[in-house]
Amino acid sequence: MQATVSIAMGASLSTVILTVAVIEAIALYTGQPFIMAMKPVQTVMVAITLIAAAINLNDGETDAIEGMTHFILFATFIMLSVLGL
């Protein structure tokens, strides 16, 4: 479980960092504004996710319950996105 969570978090982090950098470079090259705006609900969800990740990864080990916590947060975020919030 530990290896799976570590690989997933590393892959998602590198993907987000590279994606944002490429999009920003394209925006600078084309002269377009690059605005990363989140709705208040999305900001709260990101904050909750970061807090949960900090708590779960504090001891250096994870288990199924901690993984399920992140899955539920992800499912909640998807549901709120579908609802338009």
PDB file of N, CA, C and O in Angstrom:
ATOM      1  N   MET A   1       0.826  -1.195   0.000  1.00  0.00           N
ATOM      2  CA  MET A   1       0.000   0.000   0.000  1.00  0.00           C
ATOM      3  C   MET A   1       0.870   1.258   0.000  1.00  0.00           C
ATOM      4  O   MET A   1       0.573   2.232  -0.693  1.00  0.00           O
ATOM      5  N   GLN A   2       1.932   1.224   0.777  1.00  0.00           N
ATOM      6  CA  GLN A   2       2.811   2.387   0.866  1.00  0.00           C
ATOM      7  C   GLN A   2       3.423   2.731  -0.490  1.00  0.00           C
ATOM      8  O   GLN A   2       3.451   3.895  -0.889  1.00  0.00           O
ATOM      9  N   ALA A   3       3.904   1.728  -1.183  1.00  0.00           N
ATOM     10  CA  ALA A   3       4.513   1.971  -2.490  1.00  0.00           C
ATOM     11  C   ALA A   3       3.496   2.518  -3.489  1.00  0.00           C
ATOM     12  O   ALA A   3       3.818   3.402  -4.282  1.00  0.00           O
ATOM     13  N   THR A   4       2.286   2.002  -3.453  1.00  0.00           N
ATOM     14  CA  THR A   4       1.246   2.456  -4.368  1.00  0.00           C
ATOM     15  C   THR A   4       0.906   3.921  -4.137  1.00  0.00           C
ATOM     16  O   THR A   4       0.798   4.693  -5.090  1.00  0.00           O
ATOM     17  N   VAL A   5       0.737   4.306  -2.876  1.00  0.00           N
ATOM     18  CA  VAL A   5       0.409   5.702  -2.557  1.00  0.00           C
ATOM     19  C   VAL A   5       1.574   6.614  -2.933  1.00  0.00           C
ATOM     20  O   VAL A   5       1.357   7.700  -3.469  1.00  0.00           O
ATOM     21  N   SER A   6       2.793   6.188  -2.663  1.00  0.00           N
ATOM     22  CA  SER A   6       3.961   7.007  -3.002  1.00  0.00           C
ATOM     23  C   SER A   6       4.074   7.221  -4.505  1.00  0.00           C
ATOM     24  O   SER A   6       4.343   8.332  -4.961  1.00  0.00           O
ATOM     25  N   ILE A   7       3.869   6.165  -5.266  1.00  0.00           N
ATOM     26  CA  ILE A   7       3.928   6.289  -6.730  1.00  0.00           C
ATOM     27  C   ILE A   7       2.808   7.190  -7.244  1.00  0.00           C
ATOM     28  O   ILE A   7       3.040   8.037  -8.107  1.00  0.00           O
ATOM     29  N   ALA A   8       1.604   7.014  -6.723  1.00  0.00           N
ATOM     30  CA  ALA A   8       0.464   7.820  -7.174  1.00  0.00           C
ATOM     31  C   ALA A   8       0.664   9.296  -6.845  1.00  0.00           C
ATOM     32  O   ALA A   8       0.398  10.160  -7.680  1.00  0.00           O
ATOM     33  N   MET A   9       1.127   9.585  -5.643  1.00  0.00           N
ATOM     34  CA  MET A   9       1.325  10.986  -5.266  1.00  0.00           C
ATOM     35  C   MET A   9       2.470  11.610  -6.051  1.00  0.00           C
ATOM     36  O   MET A   9       2.381  12.770  -6.452  1.00  0.00           O
ATOM     37  N   GLY A  10       3.538  10.863  -6.276  1.00  0.00           N
ATOM     38  CA  GLY A  10       4.653  11.383  -7.069  1.00  0.00           C
ATOM     39  C   GLY A  10       4.261  11.638  -8.511  1.00  0.00           C
ATOM     40  O   GLY A  10       4.637  12.656  -9.093  1.00  0.00           O
ATOM     41  N   ALA A  11       3.508  10.720  -9.085  1.00  0.00           N
ATOM     42  CA  ALA A  11       3.070  10.885 -10.473  1.00  0.00           C
ATOM     43  C   ALA A  11       2.119  12.065 -10.618  1.00  0.00           C
ATOM     44  O   ALA A  11       2.234  12.847 -11.561  1.00  0.00           O
ATOM     45  N   SER A  12       1.185  12.192  -9.691  1.00  0.00           N
ATOM     46  CA  SER A  12       0.228  13.305  -9.788  1.00  0.00           C
ATOM     47  C   SER A  12       0.913  14.637  -9.560  1.00  0.00           C
ATOM     48  O   SER A  12       0.586  15.623 -10.220  1.00  0.00           O
ATOM     49  N   LEU A  13       1.860  14.679  -8.635  1.00  0.00           N
ATOM     50  CA  LEU A  13       2.575  15.924  -8.383  1.00  0.00           C
ATOM     51  C   LEU A  13       3.387  16.349  -9.600  1.00  0.00           C
ATOM     52  O   LEU A  13       3.348  17.514  -9.994  1.00  0.00           O
ATOM     53  N   SER A  14       4.120  15.417 -10.195  1.00  0.00           N
ATOM     54  CA  SER A  14       4.921  15.769 -11.365  1.00  0.00           C
ATOM     55  C   SER A  14       4.042  16.162 -12.546  1.00  0.00           C
ATOM     56  O   SER A  14       4.392  17.064 -13.308  1.00  0.00           O
ATOM     57  N   THR A  15       2.904  15.493 -12.701  1.00  0.00           N
ATOM     58  CA  THR A  15       1.993  15.839 -13.791  1.00  0.00           C
ATOM     59  C   THR A  15       1.449  17.250 -13.631  1.00  0.00           C
ATOM     60  O   THR A  15       1.423  18.024 -14.588  1.00  0.00           O
ATOM     61  N   VAL A  16       1.021  17.580 -12.436  1.00  0.00           N
ATOM     62  CA  VAL A  16       0.472  18.924 -12.193  1.00  0.00           C
ATOM     63  C   VAL A  16       1.550  19.982 -12.397  1.00  0.00           C
ATOM     64  O   VAL A  16       1.308  21.000 -13.045  1.00  0.00           O
ATOM     65  N   ILE A  17       2.735  19.747 -11.848  1.00  0.00           N
ATOM     66  CA  ILE A  17       3.802  20.741 -11.975  1.00  0.00           C
ATOM     67  C   ILE A  17       4.191  20.948 -13.435  1.00  0.00           C
ATOM     68  O   ILE A  17       4.362  22.086 -13.872  1.00  0.00           O
ATOM     69  N   LEU A  18       4.333  19.871 -14.186  1.00  0.00           N
ATOM     70  CA  LEU A  18       4.707  20.001 -15.595  1.00  0.00           C
ATOM     71  C   LEU A  18       3.592  20.626 -16.424  1.00  0.00           C
ATOM     72  O   LEU A  18       3.858  21.441 -17.308  1.00  0.00           O
ATOM     73  N   THR A  19       2.349  20.253 -16.147  1.00  0.00           N
ATOM     74  CA  THR A  19       1.224  20.801 -16.898  1.00  0.00           C
ATOM     75  C   THR A  19       1.107  22.301 -16.690  1.00  0.00           C
ATOM     76  O   THR A  19       0.952  23.052 -17.652  1.00  0.00           O
ATOM     77  N   VAL A  20       1.178  22.739 -15.452  1.00  0.00           N
ATOM     78  CA  VAL A  20       1.071  24.171 -15.163  1.00  0.00           C
ATOM     79  C   VAL A  20       2.217  24.928 -15.815  1.00  0.00           C
ATOM     80  O   VAL A  20       2.004  26.002 -16.378  1.00  0.00           O
ATOM     81  N   ALA A  21       3.412  24.393 -15.750  1.00  0.00           N
ATOM     82  CA  ALA A  21       4.562  25.072 -16.354  1.00  0.00           C
ATOM     83  C   ALA A  21       4.411  25.196 -17.871  1.00  0.00           C
ATOM     84  O   ALA A  21       4.705  26.249 -18.437  1.00  0.00           O
ATOM     85  N   VAL A  22       3.963  24.146 -18.521  1.00  0.00           N
ATOM     86  CA  VAL A  22       3.798  24.181 -19.978  1.00  0.00           C
ATOM     87  C   VAL A  22       2.682  25.157 -20.371  1.00  0.00           C
ATOM     88  O   VAL A  22       2.846  25.947 -21.302  1.00  0.00           O
ATOM     89  N   ILE A  23       1.566  25.102 -19.673  1.00  0.00           N
ATOM     90  CA  ILE A  23       0.458  26.011 -19.987  1.00  0.00           C
ATOM     91  C   ILE A  23       0.879  27.467 -19.774  1.00  0.00           C
ATOM     92  O   ILE A  23       0.540  28.337 -20.575  1.00  0.00           O
ATOM     93  N   GLU A  24       1.611  27.725 -18.700  1.00  0.00           N
ATOM     94  CA  GLU A  24       2.062  29.091 -18.455  1.00  0.00           C
ATOM     95  C   GLU A  24       3.065  29.539 -19.507  1.00  0.00           C
ATOM     96  O   GLU A  24       3.032  30.693 -19.936  1.00  0.00           O
ATOM     97  N   ALA A  25       3.949  28.656 -19.927  1.00  0.00           N
ATOM     98  CA  ALA A  25       4.906  29.006 -20.978  1.00  0.00           C
ATOM     99  C   ALA A  25       4.187  29.326 -22.288  1.00  0.00           C
ATOM    100  O   ALA A  25       4.548  30.277 -22.980  1.00  0.00           O
ATOM    101  N   ILE A  26       3.174  28.534 -22.626  1.00  0.00           N
ATOM    102  CA  ILE A  26       2.401  28.801 -23.844  1.00  0.00           C
ATOM    103  C   ILE A  26       1.678  30.137 -23.733  1.00  0.00           C
ATOM    104  O   ILE A  26       1.625  30.899 -24.698  1.00  0.00           O
ATOM    105  N   ALA A  27       1.117  30.424 -22.549  1.00  0.00           N
ATOM    106  CA  ALA A  27       0.415  31.695 -22.356  1.00  0.00           C
ATOM    107  C   ALA A  27       1.373  32.868 -22.486  1.00  0.00           C
ATOM    108  O   ALA A  27       1.027  33.882 -23.093  1.00  0.00           O
ATOM    109  N   LEU A  28       2.564  32.746 -21.929  1.00  0.00           N
ATOM    110  CA  LEU A  28       3.549  33.825 -22.057  1.00  0.00           C
ATOM    111  C   LEU A  28       3.999  34.003 -23.503  1.00  0.00           C
ATOM    112  O   LEU A  28       4.175  35.129 -23.971  1.00  0.00           O
ATOM    113  N   TYR A  29       4.184  32.889 -24.207  1.00  0.00           N
ATOM    114  CA  TYR A  29       4.629  32.940 -25.598  1.00  0.00           C
ATOM    115  C   TYR A  29       3.581  33.586 -26.497  1.00  0.00           C
ATOM    116  O   TYR A  29       3.922  34.362 -27.390  1.00  0.00           O
ATOM    117  N   THR A  30       2.307  33.268 -26.266  1.00  0.00           N
ATOM    118  CA  THR A  30       1.239  33.807 -27.111  1.00  0.00           C
ATOM    119  C   THR A  30       0.711  35.151 -26.619  1.00  0.00           C
ATOM    120  O   THR A  30      -0.076  35.797 -27.311  1.00  0.00           O
ATOM    121  N   GLY A  31       1.134  35.575 -25.439  1.00  0.00           N
ATOM    122  CA  GLY A  31       0.680  36.857 -24.908  1.00  0.00           C
ATOM    123  C   GLY A  31      -0.708  36.807 -24.284  1.00  0.00           C
ATOM    124  O   GLY A  31      -1.307  37.850 -24.020  1.00  0.00           O
ATOM    125  N   GLN A  32      -1.214  35.628 -24.051  1.00  0.00           N
ATOM    126  CA  GLN A  32      -2.540  35.464 -23.453  1.00  0.00           C
ATOM    127  C   GLN A  32      -2.430  35.512 -21.937  1.00  0.00           C
ATOM    128  O   GLN A  32      -1.415  35.092 -21.381  1.00  0.00           O
ATOM    129  N   PRO A  33      -3.458  36.017 -21.256  1.00  0.00           N
ATOM    130  CA  PRO A  33      -3.421  35.998 -19.787  1.00  0.00           C
ATOM    131  C   PRO A  33      -3.600  34.575 -19.266  1.00  0.00           C
ATOM    132  O   PRO A  33      -4.320  33.767 -19.852  1.00  0.00           O
ATOM    133  N   PHE A  34      -2.941  34.295 -18.173  1.00  0.00           N
ATOM    134  CA  PHE A  34      -3.014  32.971 -17.549  1.00  0.00           C
ATOM    135  C   PHE A  34      -3.561  33.150 -16.143  1.00  0.00           C
ATOM    136  O   PHE A  34      -2.844  33.574 -15.237  1.00  0.00           O
ATOM    137  N   ILE A  35      -4.827  32.826 -15.967  1.00  0.00           N
ATOM    138  CA  ILE A  35      -5.490  33.030 -14.684  1.00  0.00           C
ATOM    139  C   ILE A  35      -5.869  31.673 -14.118  1.00  0.00           C
ATOM    140  O   ILE A  35      -6.639  30.927 -14.723  1.00  0.00           O
ATOM    141  N   MET A  36      -5.321  31.361 -12.956  1.00  0.00           N
ATOM    142  CA  MET A  36      -5.674  30.117 -12.271  1.00  0.00           C
ATOM    143  C   MET A  36      -6.629  30.474 -11.135  1.00  0.00           C
ATOM    144  O   MET A  36      -6.207  30.718 -10.004  1.00  0.00           O
ATOM    145  N   ALA A  37      -7.891  30.501 -11.447  1.00  0.00           N
ATOM    146  CA  ALA A  37      -8.874  30.881 -10.443  1.00  0.00           C
ATOM    147  C   ALA A  37      -9.683  29.663 -10.026  1.00  0.00           C
ATOM    148  O   ALA A  37     -10.100  28.857 -10.857  1.00  0.00           O
ATOM    149  N   MET A  38      -9.894  29.548  -8.730  1.00  0.00           N
ATOM    150  CA  MET A  38     -10.727  28.476  -8.209  1.00  0.00           C
ATOM    151  C   MET A  38     -11.917  29.098  -7.496  1.00  0.00           C
ATOM    152  O   MET A  38     -11.826  30.174  -6.906  1.00  0.00           O
ATOM    153  N   LYS A  39     -13.018  28.398  -7.568  1.00  0.00           N
ATOM    154  CA  LYS A  39     -14.195  28.822  -6.846  1.00  0.00           C
ATOM    155  C   LYS A  39     -13.960  28.569  -5.359  1.00  0.00           C
ATOM    156  O   LYS A  39     -13.109  27.753  -5.006  1.00  0.00           O
ATOM    157  N   PRO A  40     -14.698  29.253  -4.478  1.00  0.00           N
ATOM    158  CA  PRO A  40     -14.501  29.050  -3.040  1.00  0.00           C
ATOM    159  C   PRO A  40     -14.646  27.590  -2.600  1.00  0.00           C
ATOM    160  O   PRO A  40     -13.900  27.130  -1.736  1.00  0.00           O
ATOM    161  N   VAL A  41     -15.595  26.862  -3.183  1.00  0.00           N
ATOM    162  CA  VAL A  41     -15.777  25.454  -2.825  1.00  0.00           C
ATOM    163  C   VAL A  41     -14.536  24.645  -3.219  1.00  0.00           C
ATOM    164  O   VAL A  41     -14.102  23.772  -2.467  1.00  0.00           O
ATOM    165  N   GLN A  42     -13.971  24.929  -4.382  1.00  0.00           N
ATOM    166  CA  GLN A  42     -12.777  24.224  -4.822  1.00  0.00           C
ATOM    167  C   GLN A  42     -11.585  24.546  -3.925  1.00  0.00           C
ATOM    168  O   GLN A  42     -10.770  23.670  -3.635  1.00  0.00           O
ATOM    169  N   THR A  43     -11.483  25.792  -3.490  1.00  0.00           N
ATOM    170  CA  THR A  43     -10.406  26.182  -2.594  1.00  0.00           C
ATOM    171  C   THR A  43     -10.494  25.428  -1.271  1.00  0.00           C
ATOM    172  O   THR A  43      -9.479  24.976  -0.741  1.00  0.00           O
ATOM    173  N   VAL A  44     -11.698  25.294  -0.742  1.00  0.00           N
ATOM    174  CA  VAL A  44     -11.896  24.546   0.507  1.00  0.00           C
ATOM    175  C   VAL A  44     -11.537  23.075   0.305  1.00  0.00           C
ATOM    176  O   VAL A  44     -10.893  22.476   1.166  1.00  0.00           O
ATOM    177  N   MET A  45     -11.942  22.491  -0.813  1.00  0.00           N
ATOM    178  CA  MET A  45     -11.631  21.086  -1.078  1.00  0.00           C
ATOM    179  C   MET A  45     -10.122  20.862  -1.193  1.00  0.00           C
ATOM    180  O   MET A  45      -9.607  19.864  -0.689  1.00  0.00           O
ATOM    181  N   VAL A  46      -9.418  21.771  -1.843  1.00  0.00           N
ATOM    182  CA  VAL A  46      -7.966  21.647  -1.953  1.00  0.00           C
ATOM    183  C   VAL A  46      -7.327  21.757  -0.572  1.00  0.00           C
ATOM    184  O   VAL A  46      -6.414  20.997  -0.248  1.00  0.00           O
ATOM    185  N   ALA A  47      -7.798  22.693   0.239  1.00  0.00           N
ATOM    186  CA  ALA A  47      -7.257  22.841   1.594  1.00  0.00           C
ATOM    187  C   ALA A  47      -7.494  21.584   2.426  1.00  0.00           C
ATOM    188  O   ALA A  47      -6.595  21.129   3.134  1.00  0.00           O
ATOM    189  N   ILE A  48      -8.696  21.023   2.345  1.00  0.00           N
ATOM    190  CA  ILE A  48      -9.005  19.792   3.092  1.00  0.00           C
ATOM    191  C   ILE A  48      -8.117  18.647   2.607  1.00  0.00           C
ATOM    192  O   ILE A  48      -7.621  17.861   3.415  1.00  0.00           O
ATOM    193  N   THR A  49      -7.915  18.549   1.300  1.00  0.00           N
ATOM    194  CA  THR A  49      -7.071  17.492   0.749  1.00  0.00           C
ATOM    195  C   THR A  49      -5.620  17.636   1.218  1.00  0.00           C
ATOM    196  O   THR A  49      -4.981  16.645   1.570  1.00  0.00           O
ATOM    197  N   LEU A  50      -5.105  18.856   1.223  1.00  0.00           N
ATOM    198  CA  LEU A  50      -3.737  19.064   1.681  1.00  0.00           C
ATOM    199  C   LEU A  50      -3.582  18.749   3.159  1.00  0.00           C
ATOM    200  O   LEU A  50      -2.573  18.176   3.570  1.00  0.00           O
ATOM    201  N   ILE A  51      -4.569  19.116   3.955  1.00  0.00           N
ATOM    202  CA  ILE A  51      -4.533  18.800   5.384  1.00  0.00           C
ATOM    203  C   ILE A  51      -4.584  17.287   5.592  1.00  0.00           C
ATOM    204  O   ILE A  51      -3.831  16.742   6.399  1.00  0.00           O
ATOM    205  N   ALA A  52      -5.468  16.616   4.865  1.00  0.00           N
ATOM    206  CA  ALA A  52      -5.563  15.149   4.984  1.00  0.00           C
ATOM    207  C   ALA A  52      -4.261  14.480   4.551  1.00  0.00           C
ATOM    208  O   ALA A  52      -3.820  13.520   5.183  1.00  0.00           O
ATOM    209  N   ALA A  53      -3.646  14.973   3.487  1.00  0.00           N
ATOM    210  CA  ALA A  53      -2.379  14.401   3.031  1.00  0.00           C
ATOM    211  C   ALA A  53      -1.282  14.613   4.065  1.00  0.00           C
ATOM    212  O   ALA A  53      -0.477  13.715   4.312  1.00  0.00           O
ATOM    213  N   ALA A  54      -1.247  15.792   4.668  1.00  0.00           N
ATOM    214  CA  ALA A  54      -0.228  16.063   5.685  1.00  0.00           C
ATOM    215  C   ALA A  54      -0.406  15.157   6.894  1.00  0.00           C
ATOM    216  O   ALA A  54       0.573  14.643   7.436  1.00  0.00           O
ATOM    217  N   ILE A  55      -1.636  14.961   7.315  1.00  0.00           N
ATOM    218  CA  ILE A  55      -1.906  14.097   8.466  1.00  0.00           C
ATOM    219  C   ILE A  55      -1.587  12.639   8.128  1.00  0.00           C
ATOM    220  O   ILE A  55      -0.950  11.938   8.915  1.00  0.00           O
ATOM    221  N   ASN A  56      -2.031  12.193   6.962  1.00  0.00           N
ATOM    222  CA  ASN A  56      -1.829  10.789   6.581  1.00  0.00           C
ATOM    223  C   ASN A  56      -0.364  10.443   6.353  1.00  0.00           C
ATOM    224  O   ASN A  56       0.059   9.332   6.672  1.00  0.00           O
ATOM    225  N   LEU A  57       0.408  11.359   5.815  1.00  0.00           N
ATOM    226  CA  LEU A  57       1.796  11.065   5.476  1.00  0.00           C
ATOM    227  C   LEU A  57       2.774  11.484   6.567  1.00  0.00           C
ATOM    228  O   LEU A  57       3.987  11.372   6.388  1.00  0.00           O
ATOM    229  N   ASN A  58       2.260  11.961   7.690  1.00  0.00           N
ATOM    230  CA  ASN A  58       3.107  12.436   8.770  1.00  0.00           C
ATOM    231  C   ASN A  58       3.997  11.325   9.329  1.00  0.00           C
ATOM    232  O   ASN A  58       5.170  11.562   9.617  1.00  0.00           O
ATOM    233  N   ASP A  59       3.455  10.125   9.484  1.00  0.00           N
ATOM    234  CA  ASP A  59       4.229   9.033  10.072  1.00  0.00           C
ATOM    235  C   ASP A  59       5.025   8.236   9.042  1.00  0.00           C
ATOM    236  O   ASP A  59       5.781   7.340   9.417  1.00  0.00           O
ATOM    237  N   GLY A  60       4.874   8.538   7.763  1.00  0.00           N
ATOM    238  CA  GLY A  60       5.642   7.852   6.731  1.00  0.00           C
ATOM    239  C   GLY A  60       5.035   6.546   6.263  1.00  0.00           C
ATOM    240  O   GLY A  60       5.617   5.875   5.410  1.00  0.00           O
ATOM    241  N   GLU A  61       3.890   6.167   6.792  1.00  0.00           N
ATOM    242  CA  GLU A  61       3.229   4.932   6.385  1.00  0.00           C
ATOM    243  C   GLU A  61       1.765   5.232   6.095  1.00  0.00           C
ATOM    244  O   GLU A  61       1.179   6.148   6.670  1.00  0.00           O
ATOM    245  N   THR A  62       1.190   4.451   5.201  1.00  0.00           N
ATOM    246  CA  THR A  62      -0.224   4.606   4.896  1.00  0.00           C
ATOM    247  C   THR A  62      -0.904   3.248   4.990  1.00  0.00           C
ATOM    248  O   THR A  62      -0.255   2.202   4.979  1.00  0.00           O
ATOM    249  N   ASP A  63      -2.228   3.294   5.083  1.00  0.00           N
ATOM    250  CA  ASP A  63      -2.991   2.056   5.070  1.00  0.00           C
ATOM    251  C   ASP A  63      -4.247   2.270   4.231  1.00  0.00           C
ATOM    252  O   ASP A  63      -4.438   3.334   3.642  1.00  0.00           O
ATOM    253  N   ALA A  64      -5.085   1.268   4.185  1.00  0.00           N
ATOM    254  CA  ALA A  64      -6.266   1.323   3.321  1.00  0.00           C
ATOM    255  C   ALA A  64      -7.237   2.425   3.745  1.00  0.00           C
ATOM    256  O   ALA A  64      -7.867   3.057   2.897  1.00  0.00           O
ATOM    257  N   ILE A  65      -7.357   2.655   5.036  1.00  0.00           N
ATOM    258  CA  ILE A  65      -8.295   3.687   5.507  1.00  0.00           C
ATOM    259  C   ILE A  65      -7.835   5.070   5.043  1.00  0.00           C
ATOM    260  O   ILE A  65      -8.651   5.880   4.605  1.00  0.00           O
ATOM    261  N   GLU A  66      -6.545   5.339   5.136  1.00  0.00           N
ATOM    262  CA  GLU A  66      -6.033   6.634   4.686  1.00  0.00           C
ATOM    263  C   GLU A  66      -6.172   6.779   3.169  1.00  0.00           C
ATOM    264  O   GLU A  66      -6.464   7.868   2.674  1.00  0.00           O
ATOM    265  N   GLY A  67      -5.966   5.691   2.436  1.00  0.00           N
ATOM    266  CA  GLY A  67      -6.168   5.730   0.994  1.00  0.00           C
ATOM    267  C   GLY A  67      -7.624   5.984   0.635  1.00  0.00           C
ATOM    268  O   GLY A  67      -7.926   6.727  -0.299  1.00  0.00           O
ATOM    269  N   MET A  68      -8.521   5.361   1.386  1.00  0.00           N
ATOM    270  CA  MET A  68      -9.959   5.565   1.152  1.00  0.00           C
ATOM    271  C   MET A  68     -10.365   7.009   1.460  1.00  0.00           C
ATOM    272  O   MET A  68     -11.261   7.555   0.817  1.00  0.00           O
ATOM    273  N   THR A  69      -9.709   7.619   2.436  1.00  0.00           N
ATOM    274  CA  THR A  69      -9.984   9.029   2.733  1.00  0.00           C
ATOM    275  C   THR A  69      -9.705   9.894   1.514  1.00  0.00           C
ATOM    276  O   THR A  69     -10.506  10.761   1.165  1.00  0.00           O
ATOM    277  N   HIS A  70      -8.580   9.658   0.874  1.00  0.00           N
ATOM    278  CA  HIS A  70      -8.247  10.438  -0.322  1.00  0.00           C
ATOM    279  C   HIS A  70      -9.192  10.117  -1.480  1.00  0.00           C
ATOM    280  O   HIS A  70      -9.546  11.005  -2.256  1.00  0.00           O
ATOM    281  N   PHE A  71      -9.600   8.862  -1.598  1.00  0.00           N
ATOM    282  CA  PHE A  71     -10.544   8.497  -2.649  1.00  0.00           C
ATOM    283  C   PHE A  71     -11.887   9.194  -2.434  1.00  0.00           C
ATOM    284  O   PHE A  71     -12.491   9.675  -3.393  1.00  0.00           O
ATOM    285  N   ILE A  72     -12.354   9.252  -1.199  1.00  0.00           N
ATOM    286  CA  ILE A  72     -13.626   9.925  -0.901  1.00  0.00           C
ATOM    287  C   ILE A  72     -13.519  11.420  -1.175  1.00  0.00           C
ATOM    288  O   ILE A  72     -14.455  12.020  -1.705  1.00  0.00           O
ATOM    289  N   LEU A  73     -12.393  12.026  -0.820  1.00  0.00           N
ATOM    290  CA  LEU A  73     -12.204  13.447  -1.138  1.00  0.00           C
ATOM    291  C   LEU A  73     -12.210  13.672  -2.644  1.00  0.00           C
ATOM    292  O   LEU A  73     -12.793  14.644  -3.124  1.00  0.00           O
ATOM    293  N   PHE A  74     -11.567  12.781  -3.393  1.00  0.00           N
ATOM    294  CA  PHE A  74     -11.557  12.893  -4.847  1.00  0.00           C
ATOM    295  C   PHE A  74     -12.961  12.742  -5.414  1.00  0.00           C
ATOM    296  O   PHE A  74     -13.366  13.512  -6.285  1.00  0.00           O
ATOM    297  N   ALA A  75     -13.704  11.755  -4.929  1.00  0.00           N
ATOM    298  CA  ALA A  75     -15.077  11.546  -5.403  1.00  0.00           C
ATOM    299  C   ALA A  75     -15.959  12.750  -5.079  1.00  0.00           C
ATOM    300  O   ALA A  75     -16.812  13.135  -5.879  1.00  0.00           O
ATOM    301  N   THR A  76     -15.754  13.336  -3.916  1.00  0.00           N
ATOM    302  CA  THR A  76     -16.515  14.529  -3.525  1.00  0.00           C
ATOM    303  C   THR A  76     -16.191  15.683  -4.461  1.00  0.00           C
ATOM    304  O   THR A  76     -17.088  16.407  -4.893  1.00  0.00           O
ATOM    305  N   PHE A  77     -14.906  15.859  -4.776  1.00  0.00           N
ATOM    306  CA  PHE A  77     -14.505  16.928  -5.672  1.00  0.00           C
ATOM    307  C   PHE A  77     -15.116  16.746  -7.058  1.00  0.00           C
ATOM    308  O   PHE A  77     -15.576  17.713  -7.666  1.00  0.00           O
ATOM    309  N   ILE A  78     -15.122  15.512  -7.559  1.00  0.00           N
ATOM    310  CA  ILE A  78     -15.721  15.238  -8.865  1.00  0.00           C
ATOM    311  C   ILE A  78     -17.222  15.539  -8.827  1.00  0.00           C
ATOM    312  O   ILE A  78     -17.762  16.148  -9.751  1.00  0.00           O
ATOM    313  N   MET A  79     -17.889  15.109  -7.754  1.00  0.00           N
ATOM    314  CA  MET A  79     -19.323  15.344  -7.633  1.00  0.00           C
ATOM    315  C   MET A  79     -19.628  16.840  -7.614  1.00  0.00           C
ATOM    316  O   MET A  79     -20.558  17.297  -8.279  1.00  0.00           O
ATOM    317  N   LEU A  80     -18.842  17.599  -6.849  1.00  0.00           N
ATOM    318  CA  LEU A  80     -19.064  19.041  -6.788  1.00  0.00           C
ATOM    319  C   LEU A  80     -18.784  19.706  -8.136  1.00  0.00           C
ATOM    320  O   LEU A  80     -19.448  20.676  -8.502  1.00  0.00           O
ATOM    321  N   SER A  81     -17.808  19.187  -8.867  1.00  0.00           N
ATOM    322  CA  SER A  81     -17.512  19.730 -10.193  1.00  0.00           C
ATOM    323  C   SER A  81     -18.654  19.459 -11.167  1.00  0.00           C
ATOM    324  O   SER A  81     -19.025  20.321 -11.964  1.00  0.00           O
ATOM    325  N   VAL A  82     -19.201  18.259 -11.093  1.00  0.00           N
ATOM    326  CA  VAL A  82     -20.331  17.913 -11.973  1.00  0.00           C
ATOM    327  C   VAL A  82     -21.534  18.785 -11.653  1.00  0.00           C
ATOM    328  O   VAL A  82     -22.273  19.188 -12.552  1.00  0.00           O
ATOM    329  N   LEU A  83     -21.730  19.075 -10.380  1.00  0.00           N
ATOM    330  CA  LEU A  83     -22.861  19.914  -9.971  1.00  0.00           C
ATOM    331  C   LEU A  83     -22.632  21.390 -10.301  1.00  0.00           C
ATOM    332  O   LEU A  83     -23.559  22.197 -10.228  1.00  0.00           O
ATOM    333  N   GLY A  84     -21.394  21.742 -10.665  1.00  0.00           N
ATOM    334  CA  GLY A  84     -21.097  23.113 -11.033  1.00  0.00           C
ATOM    335  C   GLY A  84     -20.738  24.006  -9.866  1.00  0.00           C
ATOM    336  O   GLY A  84     -20.796  25.230  -9.983  1.00  0.00           O
ATOM    337  N   LEU A  85     -20.372  23.420  -8.750  1.00  0.00           N
ATOM    338  CA  LEU A  85     -20.009  24.231  -7.585  1.00  0.00           C
ATOM    339  C   LEU A  85     -18.530  24.464  -7.484  1.00  0.00           C
ATOM    340  O   LEU A  85     -18.072  25.130  -6.555  1.00  0.00           O
TER     341      LEU A  85
END
